[in-house]
Amino acid sequence: MKRRTFLQRFGSILTVLGAAETKWLSLGNRYYEALAQPIPRKLALLVGINQYPESPGLLGCLTDVDLQRELLIHRFDFQPSDIISLTNEKATRESIETAFFEHLVKQARPDDVVVFHYSGYGSRLKLEMQETEQNALVPVNGRDDKQENKFVNYLLEETLLLMLRSLATNHVTAVLDTSYYTRSTSLPTGLRIRARPVAGQGILSAEELEFQLQLQQQVATKEPVIVLSATSDPKQMAREELLSGFSAGLFTYALTQYLWEATPATTIQVCLSHVGASVQQLGSTKQQPGLLLDKKNQLSRTLIADILHPFSTSGAEGVVTGTEDDGKTVLLWLGGLPAQVLENYGVNSRLSVVTKEGLNTQLVLRSRTGLTAKAQISSVDGTTAPQVGQLVQEAVRVVPRNINLTVAFDTGLERIERVDATSAFATVAHVSTVVAGEQPADYVFGKQPEAKNKDLAATNSTMVSVSRYGLFSLGGELIPNTVGEATDAVKVAAQRLAPKLQTLLAAKLWRLTENAGSSRLGIKATLEIIGTLTPRALIQRETLRTQSPETSSKKAFNAELAEIPTVSVGSKIQYRVENMSDRPVYLMLLALNSSRTAIALVPWYKGTEPEPSEAKPVLKDMVISPGQTLTIPQTTAGFEWVVQEPTSLSETQLIFSTAPFTQSLSALEAAKHPKAEQQRIQPLISPLEVAQAVLQDLHNASAVKDMNGTASDSYVLDVNHWASLSFIYQVV
């Protein structure tokens, strides 16, 4: 369809709507329209652009489209024929608007479900004769920088919002994995940011401006649509990352992964709270997802089921997508696994097929490439062959014991610097190195910007460089206490990081236990700030698979939206833990505080033999009986957990097991932690040894049999025997 013809047709339908006083869009007439349509349809338009002719390419936008497509089809019952994907050269401005009209506006009826997704560059545009800049999406033919004219073919964010409001249904969700601002200073790592620099003033065609004006005049409904954005602040930057065999937008991956496991009673508010925490763990502390146009947080309390209804009450980690070898090999899509778990998801992990009769078939993972995997049916009599479209839930997680911490070298380092750094890091146990952007990594080794050291350079004219080496997150944020002196050689700087690297590896190991979505232990935990009257709940996490419809619909907790929760220095905090299972559970608390130091709740108890006055403190498991609620650390003996400086990110992992943490307590004992008469939050002297011991305890609690010899080189964890919940907040 030619552009002028499209605009005329789109404008004509808006004119008709306006002439009828937009009765078609009014709530009073939607019931009549719904009667004419026996089954509500689900329509989706997905746009992803990696290859721009005039800009450096992106890597993860097509993956984002695949992530959304698989989620919508297999989790939310969209028909493949009702999903249109426009990628790369097909995603022109004209094609996007034409598909929006033909596929969404023209077909959608009241009570239909509509999803629009965009992954690609965003930018800022200052139109001629206007003082303010506007946010805009950049189609593949957005602008040709080689031409001298100022004409641009962007899709203004305001225009898109008006298009979304023109739909005849209020079950509309848009996902925008893009951003609009670029950083003015150089980045310490080779990050891929989904924003193009502002190209100055631009001229939109007269037809486009007329199109937007028609939308403004004719789209009468002022009801805000649900727009999930990769950033909660316009100046934040949406990032994509190289994960386990693929690249993806951090926001899209975290969002789709959580929705695979979410329950129908989950609100947008709770969803974005989890998604934001996942983005933080993936190394992007300056990016927080948000809900566009929801200034009063009205939309945030909307249930996911109300906008994408209906969908299965059973969450999942993946789906059966096909079979090979006469049904002997089952093909899987594993979009429901957390990113940090997927990277180390070992061969022989088991997943159960969800059927109407329950979980009666288990699949054994044989290989994995990115998000796709091959599995075989476990040799159990009476099992039926899995069918395409059946969901699969995690049953047994296999994690290799020989996991390393991967450090990437900043692309800004000179060749000789990379050579010396490689040599230095080779002497640090359990650490491997790669070049940033070429392989997945956990952290980046690079330099602080030189501009911060101009004064030092002026005092020493013989100094070649005054940049200081340090360790950075994948998002480019400096890890506290990792920068050396300006005079440090690269080898010295790298070797000095050895203790910190062991701590960060320990945290990587305990993050691998995260299983709030798949655990079969009923656990709920809440981070509380202790006030003068009553504690204030800040973050709540619970195991999703054990929720009942009754309990999940009675949530009184309101998660903070958009920005990561904050805790002031000097605040007193505690965790309130509820055991909702029918078995006693044992608890271990591990954390990285804001200085990125490993700490733990060390369970000291004062003994009673032979005489109380002579008894020495001993380490004893923390156990929570079925139905019991416990606050930790227990403050009855006078100890309080006070949040300390510096102001940075802090994360805590609460790990629960059906068996005692025998090996973990032995590791704490061997490290000779300072003794106390009650539970204490103490720095971990040997964090890596403790993290390994915790995984061994979970392995022992699971006691899984018939695992084809994997027990000797892997940890084998049964979802019926452990739960692990993650809490992330910003210390301010």
C-alpha positions in Angstrom: 0.0 0.0 0.0 1.4 3.4 -1.0 2.1 5.8 1.9 -0.5 8.4 0.8 -3.1 5.8 0.3 -2.4 4.3 3.7 -2.7 7.7 5.5 -5.9 8.4 3.7 -7.4 5.0 4.7 -6.3 5.4 8.3 -7.6 8.9 8.4 -10.9 7.9 6.9 -11.6 5.4 9.7 -10.8 8.0 12.2 -13.2 10.4 10.5 -15.9 7.9 10.7 -15.2 7.3 14.4 -15.3 11.1 15.0 -18.6 11.5 13.1 -20.3 8.9 15.2 -19.1 10.6 18.4 -16.7 7.6 18.8 -19.6 5.4 19.9 -17.7 2.4 18.6 -15.0 3.1 21.2 -17.4 3.8 24.0 -17.8 1.3 26.9 -21.6 1.3 26.5 -21.4 -0.2 23.0 -18.5 -2.6 23.5 -20.9 -5.3 24.8 -22.9 -5.2 21.6 -19.7 -5.5 19.5 -18.5 -8.4 21.7 -21.7 -10.4 21.0 -20.9 -10.4 17.3 -17.6 -12.1 18.1 -18.0 -15.4 19.9 -14.4 -15.9 20.7 -12.1 -12.9 21.5 -9.0 -12.9 19.2 -5.4 -12.2 20.2 -3.5 -10.1 17.7 0.2 -9.1 17.8 2.6 -7.0 15.8 6.2 -7.5 16.6 9.0 -5.3 15.2 12.7 -5.9 15.6 15.6 -4.2 13.8 19.2 -5.3 14.0 20.6 -4.0 10.7 20.4 -0.3 10.1 22.0 1.0 6.9 23.4 4.2 8.4 24.2 3.1 12.0 26.2 0.4 13.8 24.1 -2.7 14.0 22.4 -4.1 17.0 22.5 -7.8 17.9 19.5 -8.7 20.1 16.4 -7.2 18.5 15.5 -10.3 16.4 15.9 -12.5 19.4 13.5 -10.2 21.2 10.9 -10.9 18.5 11.5 -14.6 18.9 11.2 -14.3 22.7 7.9 -12.5 22.4 6.5 -14.8 19.7 7.2 -18.0 21.6 5.8 -16.5 24.8 2.6 -15.3 23.2 1.9 -18.5 21.3 2.7 -21.1 24.1 2.0 -19.2 27.3 -0.9 -16.9 26.2 -2.6 -18.9 23.5 -2.0 -16.6 20.5 -2.5 -18.2 17.1 0.7 -18.1 15.0 -1.4 -16.7 12.1 -2.5 -13.8 14.3 1.1 -12.7 14.9 2.9 -10.5 12.3 6.7 -10.0 12.6 8.5 -7.2 10.8 12.3 -7.5 11.0 15.3 -5.7 9.6 14.6 -4.4 6.0 10.9 -5.2 6.3 10.5 -2.8 9.3 10.2 0.4 7.4 8.0 3.3 8.7 5.5 2.6 6.0 5.3 -1.1 6.7 4.9 -0.7 10.4 2.0 1.8 10.1 0.4 -0.3 7.3 0.6 -3.5 9.4 -0.8 -1.6 12.4 -3.8 -0.5 10.4 -4.4 -3.7 8.4 -3.7 -6.2 11.2 -4.6 -4.4 14.4 -7.0 -1.4 13.8 -8.9 -3.1 11.0 -9.4 -6.4 12.8 -9.5 -5.7 16.5 -12.9 -5.7 18.2 -13.9 -5.0 21.8 -12.5 -7.5 24.2 -9.8 -8.6 21.8 -6.3 -8.7 23.1 -3.6 -6.7 21.2 0.2 -6.7 21.7 2.6 -4.4 20.0 6.4 -4.9 20.5 9.3 -2.8 19.3 13.0 -3.5 19.6 15.5 -1.2 17.9 17.0 2.2 18.1 15.3 5.2 19.6 16.3 8.8 19.3 15.3 12.4 20.1 14.0 14.6 17.3 13.5 18.4 17.3 11.1 19.3 14.6 11.5 22.5 12.7 9.4 25.4 14.1 9.2 23.6 17.5 11.3 24.3 20.6 11.1 21.0 22.3 12.5 17.6 21.3 10.3 14.5 21.0 11.0 10.8 21.6 11.0 8.8 18.4 11.4 5.2 17.2 13.9 4.7 14.4 12.6 2.5 11.6 15.0 0.8 9.2 14.6 3.6 6.7 14.5 6.3 9.4 17.2 8.5 8.0 20.0 8.5 5.5 22.9 10.4 7.0 24.6 10.5 3.7 22.0 12.9 2.3 22.2 16.6 3.0 18.5 17.1 3.5 16.9 17.1 6.9 14.0 14.8 6.1 13.5 12.0 8.6 11.2 9.0 8.6 10.9 8.5 12.3 7.8 7.2 14.1 7.2 9.7 17.0 6.4 8.1 20.3 3.4 10.4 20.6 2.0 9.2 17.3 2.4 5.5 18.3 0.5 6.2 21.5 -2.3 7.8 19.6 -2.4 4.8 17.2 -2.6 2.4 20.2 -5.5 4.4 21.6 -7.3 4.2 18.3 -7.9 0.5 18.8 -11.4 -0.7 19.6 -10.3 -2.7 22.6 -8.8 -1.7 26.0 -6.8 -4.9 26.2 -3.8 -3.3 24.6 -0.2 -3.8 25.7 2.8 -2.3 24.1 6.4 -3.2 24.9 9.2 -0.8 23.9 12.7 -2.1 24.3 14.5 1.1 23.2 15.8 4.3 24.6 16.3 7.9 23.4 19.4 9.4 25.0 23.1 8.5 24.5 25.8 9.1 27.1 27.9 12.2 26.5 31.0 10.6 28.0 32.8 7.6 26.7 31.8 4.2 28.1 34.4 2.0 29.8 33.1 -1.0 27.9 31.9 -1.8 24.4 28.2 -1.5 25.4 25.4 -1.8 22.9 22.9 0.9 23.7 19.6 1.1 21.9 19.7 4.8 21.2 21.0 6.9 18.4 22.6 10.3 18.9 20.3 13.2 18.2 20.9 14.3 14.6 19.8 17.9 15.2 16.6 19.4 13.6 14.6 17.2 11.3 11.7 17.6 8.9 8.9 15.1 9.0 6.8 14.9 5.8 3.6 17.0 5.7 1.6 13.8 5.4 3.0 12.5 8.7 2.3 15.7 10.6 -1.2 15.7 9.1 -1.6 12.1 10.2 -0.7 12.9 13.8 -3.0 15.9 13.8 -5.9 13.7 12.6 -5.1 11.2 15.4 -5.1 14.0 18.0 -8.5 15.3 16.8 -10.3 12.0 16.2 -9.1 9.6 18.9 -11.5 10.6 21.6 -10.7 8.0 24.2 -8.3 9.3 26.8 -7.9 6.0 28.6 -4.2 5.3 28.9 -2.9 2.2 27.2 -0.4 -0.1 29.0 3.1 0.6 27.6 5.9 -1.3 29.3 9.1 0.5 28.7 12.7 -0.6 29.0 13.5 2.5 31.1 11.6 4.3 33.8 13.4 7.6 33.1 13.8 9.1 29.6 17.6 9.6 30.1 18.2 6.0 31.1 19.7 3.8 28.4 18.2 0.5 27.2 21.0 -2.1 26.9 21.3 -5.4 25.1 23.7 -8.1 26.2 25.4 -11.2 24.9 24.0 -14.1 26.9 24.5 -17.8 26.6 24.8 -18.3 22.9 22.6 -15.3 21.8 22.1 -11.6 22.3 18.9 -10.0 23.6 17.5 -6.9 25.1 17.9 -7.1 28.9 14.4 -5.8 29.4 12.7 -8.2 26.9 14.5 -11.2 28.2 13.8 -10.4 31.8 10.1 -9.6 31.0 9.4 -12.7 28.9 11.3 -15.0 31.3 9.2 -13.8 34.3 5.9 -14.1 32.3 6.7 -17.7 31.5 6.5 -18.5 35.3 4.0 -15.8 36.5 0.5 -16.6 37.8 -2.7 -15.0 36.5 -3.0 -13.1 39.8 0.3 -11.2 39.2 -0.1 -7.5 38.8 2.0 -5.3 36.4 3.5 -3.7 39.5 4.8 -7.0 40.9 5.9 -8.1 37.4 8.1 -5.0 36.9 9.5 -5.4 40.4 10.8 -8.8 39.4 11.9 -7.7 36.0 13.8 -4.8 37.4 15.7 -7.0 39.9 16.6 -9.4 37.0 18.0 -6.4 35.0 20.1 -5.4 38.0 21.6 -8.9 38.3 22.5 -8.8 34.6 24.8 -5.8 35.4 22.7 -2.8 34.5 22.1 -0.8 37.6 21.3 2.4 35.7 18.5 0.8 33.7 15.1 0.3 35.4 11.9 -0.7 33.5 8.9 1.4 33.9 5.2 1.8 32.9 4.7 4.8 30.6 1.9 7.3 31.2 1.0 5.9 34.6 1.8 8.9 36.8 -0.7 7.9 39.5 0.1 4.2 39.4 -3.4 3.3 38.4 -2.5 0.9 35.7 0.3 -0.8 37.7 -2.3 -2.7 39.8 -3.8 -4.2 36.7 -3.6 -8.0 36.6 -1.6 -9.6 33.9 -4.6 -11.9 33.3 -6.8 -8.9 32.7 -4.8 -7.7 29.7 -3.6 -11.0 28.2 -6.4 -13.2 29.3 -7.0 -16.1 29.5 -3.8 -18.0 30.2 -2.8 -21.1 32.0 -2.6 -21.0 35.8 0.5 -23.3 35.6 3.8 -21.5 35.0 6.5 -23.1 33.0 10.2 -22.9 32.2 9.7 -23.9 28.5 7.6 -25.7 25.9 7.8 -28.6 23.6 8.4 -27.3 20.0 8.9 -30.5 18.1 10.2 -34.1 17.9 12.9 -35.9 16.0 14.1 -39.5 15.6 10.5 -40.9 15.5 9.6 -39.1 18.7 12.7 -40.3 20.7 14.2 -36.8 20.8 12.1 -33.9 22.0 12.8 -30.3 21.0 12.4 -27.6 23.7 12.3 -23.8 24.0 13.6 -22.8 27.4 12.6 -19.1 27.6 11.4 -19.4 31.2 14.8 -20.0 32.8 16.6 -17.0 34.5 19.6 -15.8 32.4 22.2 -16.7 35.0 20.8 -20.2 35.4 20.4 -20.8 31.6 24.1 -20.2 31.0 25.0 -23.0 33.4 22.1 -25.3 32.9 23.8 -28.7 32.7 23.2 -31.8 30.7 20.9 -34.4 32.4 18.7 -31.6 34.0 15.1 -32.9 34.0 11.9 -31.2 33.1 8.3 -32.5 33.6 5.7 -32.3 30.9 2.5 -30.5 32.0 -0.6 -32.4 31.0 -4.2 -32.4 32.1 -3.5 -35.4 34.2 -0.5 -33.8 36.0 3.2 -34.3 35.6 3.6 -37.9 34.4 6.4 -37.6 31.9 10.0 -36.5 32.6 12.4 -35.3 29.9 16.2 -35.5 30.3 18.2 -32.7 28.8 20.9 -33.9 26.3 22.1 -30.7 24.7 21.4 -27.0 24.5 22.2 -24.2 22.1 21.0 -20.8 23.2 17.4 -21.0 24.1 16.7 -24.3 22.3 17.5 -27.8 23.7 17.1 -31.4 22.9 15.9 -33.9 25.4 14.9 -37.6 25.7 12.0 -39.2 27.5 13.1 -40.7 30.9 12.7 -44.4 30.9 9.5 -44.7 32.9 6.8 -47.2 32.0 3.4 -45.9 30.8 4.6 -42.5 29.7 3.1 -40.9 26.6 5.0 -39.0 24.0 5.1 -35.3 24.5 3.0 -33.2 22.1 4.0 -29.9 20.5 2.8 -27.0 22.6 2.9 -28.8 25.9 4.6 -26.8 28.7 7.5 -28.2 30.7 8.4 -27.4 34.3 11.8 -27.7 35.9 12.1 -30.9 38.0 15.9 -31.4 38.6 18.6 -28.7 38.0 22.1 -29.9 37.2 24.8 -27.3 37.7 28.5 -28.0 36.9 31.0 -27.9 39.8 33.8 -26.3 37.8 32.2 -22.9 37.1 34.5 -19.9 36.5 34.1 -16.2 36.8 34.5 -14.7 33.3 36.2 -11.3 33.1 36.1 -9.4 29.8 38.8 -7.0 28.7 37.5 -3.6 27.8 38.0 -2.9 24.0 39.7 0.3 24.9 42.7 -1.5 26.4 45.9 -1.6 24.3 47.1 -4.9 23.0 50.1 -5.0 25.4 47.7 -4.2 28.3 45.5 -7.1 27.3 48.5 -9.5 27.1 49.7 -8.5 30.6 46.2 -8.7 32.0 45.7 -12.2 30.6 48.9 -13.3 32.2 48.0 -11.8 35.5 44.4 -13.2 35.6 45.7 -16.7 34.7 47.2 -16.9 38.2 43.8 -16.4 39.8 41.9 -19.6 40.4 38.5 -20.1 38.8 38.9 -17.0 36.6 38.8 -17.0 32.8 39.2 -14.0 30.4 37.6 -13.0 27.1 37.4 -9.8 25.0 34.3 -7.7 25.7 31.5 -8.3 23.2 32.9 -11.5 21.8 31.7 -14.0 24.5 29.4 -13.8 27.6 31.1 -12.3 30.7 30.4 -11.5 34.3 32.4 -8.4 34.7 34.7 -6.1 32.7 38.3 -5.1 33.4 39.2 -1.6 32.1 40.1 1.9 32.9 38.4 4.8 34.5 38.0 7.8 32.2 41.3 9.8 32.1 39.5 13.1 32.6 39.1 12.5 36.3 42.9 12.5 36.8 44.0 15.7 35.0 45.3 17.2 38.2 47.5 14.2 38.9 48.9 14.3 35.3 49.9 17.9 35.7 52.1 17.1 38.7 54.0 14.4 37.0 55.0 15.2 33.4 56.8 11.8 33.0 53.7 9.8 33.5 52.4 8.2 30.3 48.9 7.6 31.4 47.0 8.6 34.6 44.0 6.3 34.0 43.4 3.8 36.8 42.4 0.2 36.2 39.3 -1.2 37.8 36.5 -3.7 37.6 33.2 -2.8 36.1 29.7 -4.3 35.8 28.5 -5.2 32.3 26.5 -2.0 32.4 29.7 0.1 32.9 29.3 0.9 36.6 32.5 0.7 38.7 32.5 -2.1 41.3 33.2 -0.5 44.7 36.8 -0.9 46.0 38.3 -2.2 42.8 40.2 0.8 41.5 43.9 0.9 42.2 46.5 3.7 42.1 47.3 5.6 39.0 50.8 4.3 39.0 49.7 0.6 39.1 50.9 -1.5 36.2 48.2 -3.6 34.6 49.6 -6.8 36.1 49.6 -5.3 39.6 46.1 -4.0 39.2 44.8 -7.4 38.0 46.5 -9.4 40.7 45.2 -7.1 43.4 41.7 -8.0 42.3 42.1 -11.7 43.2 40.3 -11.6 46.6 37.4 -9.5 45.1 37.1 -11.9 42.2 36.7 -14.9 44.5 33.9 -13.1 46.4 32.1 -12.3 43.1 32.5 -15.9 42.0 30.9 -17.0 45.3 27.9 -14.7 44.6 27.7 -16.1 41.1 27.4 -19.6 42.5 24.7 -18.8 45.0 22.7 -16.9 42.4 22.5 -20.2 40.5 20.2 -21.5 43.2 17.5 -18.9 42.3 14.3 -20.8 41.7 11.3 -18.7 42.9 9.5 -19.8 39.7 10.1 -23.5 39.9 10.5 -24.5 43.5 7.9 -26.8 45.1 8.6 -25.6 48.6 6.0 -23.1 49.8 8.1 -20.1 51.0 7.3 -16.4 51.3 9.8 -13.8 52.5 9.6 -10.0 53.0 12.4 -7.5 53.4 11.2 -5.0 56.1 12.6 -1.8 57.4 12.2 -1.6 61.2 10.5 1.6 62.2 9.5 3.2 65.5 6.0 1.6 65.3 5.7 -1.2 62.9 8.0 -2.7 60.3 7.5 -1.4 56.7 7.5 -4.0 54.0 9.9 -3.1 51.1 10.3 -6.2 48.9 8.4 -9.5 48.9 9.3 -12.7 47.2 7.6 -16.1 47.2 7.7 -19.4 45.4 5.1 -19.1 42.5 4.5 -22.8 41.9 3.1 -23.3 45.3 0.6 -20.5 45.2 -3.1 -21.3 45.4 -5.7 -19.1 43.7 -7.0 -18.1 47.1 -3.7 -16.9 48.5 -2.4 -15.3 45.4 -5.5 -13.1 45.0 -5.2 -11.8 48.5 -1.9 -10.1 48.3 -1.8 -7.0 50.5 1.8 -6.2 49.6 2.4 -3.3 47.1 5.7 -3.6 45.3 7.6 -0.4 44.5 7.2 0.4 40.8 9.9 1.5 38.3 12.9 2.5 40.4 14.7 -0.2 42.4 13.8 -0.1 46.1 16.0 2.1 48.3 17.3 1.7 51.8 18.9 4.6 53.7 22.3 4.2 55.4 21.6 3.6 59.1 18.3 1.8 58.5 17.6 -1.3 60.5 16.3 -4.2 58.4 15.1 -7.7 58.8 13.5 -10.5 56.8 10.2 -12.0 57.7 10.1 -15.6 56.5 7.0 -17.8 56.3 7.2 -21.6 55.8 4.0 -22.5 53.9 5.0 -26.1 53.1 4.3 -29.2 55.1 7.9 -29.9 56.1 10.5 -28.1 58.3 12.9 -26.0 56.2 16.4 -24.9 57.0 17.7 -21.4 56.1 20.9 -19.9 54.9 21.3 -16.1 54.3 24.1 -15.0 52.0 24.6 -11.5 50.6 26.8 -9.0 48.8 26.5 -5.7 50.7 26.9 -2.3 49.0 30.7 -2.5 49.1 30.4 -5.8 47.3 31.7 -7.7 50.3 30.3 -11.1 51.0 28.4 -11.3 54.3 26.2 -14.0 55.9 23.9 -14.5 58.8 26.1 -16.6 61.0 23.8 -18.6 63.3 25.5 -18.5 66.7 23.7 -20.0 69.6 24.9 -20.0 73.2 25.2 -23.6 74.4 23.8 -24.9 77.7 26.2 -27.6 78.8 27.8 -28.3 81.1 27.0 -25.0 82.8 25.3 -22.1 81.1 27.8 -19.6 82.5 30.7 -21.6 81.0 29.0 -22.6 77.7 30.6 -21.4 74.5 28.6 -20.3 71.4 28.1 -22.9 68.8 26.8 -22.8 65.2 23.4 -24.3 64.8 21.0 -24.6 61.9 18.1 -22.1 61.6 15.0 -24.2 61.1 11.4 -23.0 60.4 8.6 -25.4 61.2 5.6 -25.9 58.9 3.3 -22.9 59.1 5.8 -20.9 61.2 6.8 -17.3 60.5 10.3 -16.2 61.6 12.1 -12.9 61.6 15.8 -12.9 60.9 18.1 -11.9 62.3 16.2 -12.5 65.6 16.5 -9.3 67.6 15.5 -10.7 71.0 19.1 -10.8 72.2 19.7 -7.2 71.3 21.4 -7.5 67.9 20.1 -5.4 65.0 21.1 -5.4 61.3 22.0 -1.8 60.5 22.7 -0.9 56.8 26.2 0.5 56.3 27.9 2.7 53.7 28.8 3.0 50.8 25.8 4.0 48.7 25.5 1.3 46.1 23.6 -1.8 45.1 23.1 -4.6 47.7 21.7 -8.1 47.1 20.7 -10.9 49.4 19.9 -14.6 48.7 17.7 -16.5 51.1 18.3 -20.2 50.5 16.0 -22.9 52.0 16.5 -26.7 52.2 14.6 -29.7 53.5 17.8 -30.9 55.1 20.3 -29.2 57.5 23.2 -27.1 56.1 25.8 -29.4 57.6 28.6 -28.7 55.1 27.9 -24.9 55.2 28.2 -24.8 59.0 31.4 -26.7 58.8 32.8 -24.2 56.3 31.8 -21.3 58.6 33.4 -23.1 61.5 36.6 -23.8 59.6 36.9 -20.1 58.6 36.9 -19.2 62.4 34.4 -16.5 62.2 34.3 -14.3 65.4 32.0 -15.9 67.9 29.0 -14.2 69.4 26.2 -15.1 71.7 23.4 -14.8 69.1 22.9 -14.6 65.3 25.1 -12.0 63.7 25.6 -10.6 60.2 29.3 -11.0 59.6 31.7 -10.7 56.6 32.4 -14.1 55.1 36.1 -15.0 55.6 36.0 -17.7 52.9 33.0 -16.9 50.7 33.8 -19.3 47.8 34.2 -22.2 50.2 30.9 -21.4 51.9 29.0 -21.0 48.5 30.3 -24.4 47.4 29.3 -25.9 50.7 25.8 -24.5 50.3 25.4 -26.1 46.8 26.7 -29.4 48.2 24.2 -29.3 51.0 21.4 -28.7 48.5 22.8 -31.6 46.5 22.8 -33.9 49.5 19.2 -32.8 50.4 18.0 -33.7 46.9 19.6 -37.2 46.9 18.5 -37.7 43.3 19.1 -41.3 42.0 19.7 -42.6 38.5 21.4 -39.5 37.1 23.8 -41.4 34.8 26.9 -40.5 36.7 26.5 -36.8 36.8 26.8 -36.5 40.6 30.6 -36.7 40.6 31.1 -33.5 38.5 27.8 -31.7 39.1 25.5 -30.5 41.7 22.1 -32.2 41.3 19.2 -30.2 42.8 15.6 -31.4 43.1 12.9 -28.6 43.1 11.0 -30.4 45.8 13.9 -30.0 48.2 15.1 -26.4 47.9 13.9 -22.8 47.4 16.0 -19.7 46.8 14.7 -16.1 46.7 16.7 -13.0 45.6 16.4 -9.5 47.1 18.1 -6.5 45.5 17.9 -2.9 46.7 19.9 0.4 46.5 21.6 1.8 49.6 21.3 5.6 49.6 
